[in-house]
Amino acid sequence: MSTIEFRSDNSAGVAPEILASIADANHGSALAYGHDAVTERLERRVREVFEHDTARVFPVTSGTAANALALTALSPPWGSVLCHETAHILNAEGGATSMLGGGAVMTGVAGEDFRMTADSVRAALAAVGWGDPHYSQPSVLSFTQPTDRGTIYPLDEIAELSAIARGSGVKVHLDGARFANALVALDCSPADLTWRSGVDAVSLGATKNGGLSAEAIVVFDERAADELVFRTKRSGHVTSKMRFQSTQILAYLADDLWLRMARNSNERMVQLAAGLAELHVEFLNRPDVNMLFVRISDKVADQLEQAGLLFYRMGVETIRLVTSWQTTEADVAEALARFRSALT
């Protein structure tokens, strides 16, 4: 019996277009450390895509690096980063921001639907002893968009929370590991989701959506960008043959490839969620994008695993299902058949 991959979009393969771009870049020689024509083209392309004449881009090799480096460029070592209590930067990156940032801490902020709210952000800012060295000083508000539980912030909420942050002198970061999925779900432009809503820097994910080994930090704040020139080098993320990271992001952004792949993963989740709802499976989140958490008995989970479904167990009687750019309609139909068999 064939396996069906729902563990993570990280588990999917690499888009053929991106593999082809790497082969295309593998001709002749090029200057090292980002001083190459491919990386120059990438910066021009990013400025076009984000509709921002002075945006700067820093290719890195992982989402953790993108988040930690972006945040440390926006926060001093005595600062704190406010994020939702379920955020990836708080729960799943091993304190990378604190390490690279010389001590900057993560502070969880509550909010229903796995999103921070205006009230919860105001409360977090009000609870701080501003100017008191006994307290880490809030320096960055970080959104995870989409959230780690598959929900998304509407644009007006991002703009509202960004304005609250700026009122206290706090910068704004967006963790966009699944940025393309959010764009498709919101049907908006990259500019609308970032700088037009008050975002200073975004971690632009590609690996979860067909990339090989490339993420990028896109920065709209000039001071933070100037710091990243040094921070990326000091942390070992100015790769010698950077053109092979840059070409992946270029191919990713070309001809709407990133949006087409994200649209498939979102649509396959719509198909999967509709089928599971008909089977009366309990949802633990609203799947705005390509992630769904459901409650099933451990016995049913065991049967699904034996039937070849691959997924993560996230706690007692809870599993996570993630579709990807590679997930097909046939995959989902077969998965639903196996769910139906296990449930009955």
C-alpha angles and dihedrals in degrees: 000000000000121000123239116212116228100138097098142328083241086070094061122096131254121280112253090232090058093047089050091052091056091052090048091053090051096083126103121337135300139189114272134240097036099309091118135109094248093057090046090053089049092057091050090049093048090052089053095047094046093038091229121128097204102035113133128207130209116190114213134172104243142029091237090057091047092052097042095046095045091050095047090051088055099041134054118229091260092052131101131219116223114212138149114285090245094050120134093230089059101041111024112031102074095241092298094154092051091050098046092036096054094245108334108154134218117235119196118223122198127233139145122255087032090285132113116243134212090252095048093048092048089049092050091050093046092051093063126096096232111212091008110121090211088074131063104240115235106246107159137032109206124198122197103214110215095020122240087256096056101259126120137218114237113235094250091056092052090050092047095049091044090054091051090051093048090051087066095042092258121147123225129233131181122208100212102177085142095025094141091054090055092048091053093046093049095037090221138127125264088245092054091051094048131021096010087058093048101266116150099191137007131201100223110208124207107152094075090052105049103301126129109212108335137107127157141211112222111196130194096175110086097206092051090048091053089052092049091061086069100029094055091051095045092051094049096251099119094093119207095229094038092158088079091059093041094051091055092056091044092054090043092057095041121105091354091289092148092052094046092052093045091048090056093051091048093047093049088054090052088053093046095046092049091052094047091049089056087054089052094241111166115245120212095192140023105255100224089161134007102313129089130177115199137180116232132151119269088242092058090045089053091051092049091052090049088051091057103261113142116209141134123259106224100186140311109347092344128116133176123224120195126183122203144196087274097052111112133204087247091054091055094045091052092045090054090050090054091047090051091051094047094047094050 
